[in-house]
Amino acid sequence: MTVESLLRQAEALTPDERRELAARLLEVDGGSEDPPLTEAQATELRRRIADSDANPGSGIPWEVVYEESLKRVRS
């Protein structure tokens, strides 16, 4: 059995079955550890943290983001 044949079989699954398969594959792999960041990702993360530290009032509260997203979905 090859990865390609497994992928072809996975494509025949329903979306719910594919989500379950993905979750179970992550369990087999340990799932709890995040993959390491690339250097570009780490650099961007440091930049964003520094920007947030320098401008603490510039963020948008989660409640506002959530409400705005609901408005977009409903319209």
C-alpha positions as CSV (number, residue, x, y, z in Angstrom):
1,M,0.0,0.0,0.0
2,T,1.4,3.4,-1.0
3,V,0.7,6.9,0.2
4,E,-0.9,7.6,-3.2
5,S,-3.3,4.7,-2.9
6,L,-4.2,5.7,0.6
7,L,-4.8,9.3,-0.6
8,R,-7.1,8.0,-3.3
9,Q,-9.0,6.0,-0.8
10,A,-9.2,9.0,1.6
11,E,-10.7,11.1,-1.2
12,A,-13.7,8.8,-1.3
13,L,-14.5,9.4,2.3
14,T,-17.1,11.9,3.5
15,P,-15.8,15.1,5.0
16,D,-16.6,13.8,8.5
17,E,-14.7,10.6,7.9
18,R,-11.7,12.5,6.5
19,R,-11.6,14.7,9.7
20,E,-11.7,11.5,11.8
21,L,-9.0,10.0,9.8
22,A,-6.8,13.1,10.1
23,A,-7.3,13.2,13.9
24,R,-6.5,9.5,14.3
25,L,-3.3,9.9,12.1
26,L,-2.2,12.7,14.4
27,E,-2.7,10.5,17.4
28,V,-0.5,7.8,15.8
29,D,2.2,10.4,15.2
30,G,2.1,11.7,18.7
31,G,-0.1,14.7,17.7
32,S,0.6,16.7,20.8
33,E,3.8,18.3,19.5
34,D,3.6,21.1,17.0
35,P,6.1,21.0,14.1
36,P,9.1,23.3,14.5
37,L,8.8,26.8,13.1
38,T,10.8,27.8,10.1
39,E,13.2,30.6,10.5
40,A,10.9,32.9,8.5
41,Q,8.0,32.0,10.8
42,A,10.0,32.6,13.9
43,T,11.2,35.9,12.6
44,E,7.6,37.0,11.8
45,L,6.4,35.8,15.2
46,R,9.1,37.9,17.0
47,R,8.2,40.9,14.9
48,R,4.5,40.6,15.8
49,I,5.3,40.1,19.5
50,A,7.5,43.2,19.4
51,D,4.8,45.2,17.6
52,S,2.2,44.1,20.1
53,D,4.5,45.0,23.1
54,A,5.2,48.4,21.5
55,N,1.5,49.1,20.7
56,P,-0.6,47.3,23.3
57,G,-3.8,49.1,22.5
58,S,-3.6,48.4,18.7
59,G,-5.3,45.0,18.9
60,I,-8.9,44.2,18.5
61,P,-10.7,42.4,21.4
62,W,-11.7,38.8,20.6
63,E,-15.4,39.6,21.3
64,V,-15.3,42.3,18.5
65,V,-13.6,40.0,16.1
66,Y,-16.1,37.3,16.9
67,E,-19.2,39.5,16.4
68,E,-17.8,40.9,13.2
69,S,-17.3,37.4,11.8
70,L,-20.8,36.5,12.7
71,K,-22.2,39.5,10.9
72,R,-20.2,38.5,7.8
73,V,-21.5,34.9,7.9
74,R,-25.1,36.0,8.3
75,S,-25.1,38.5,5.5
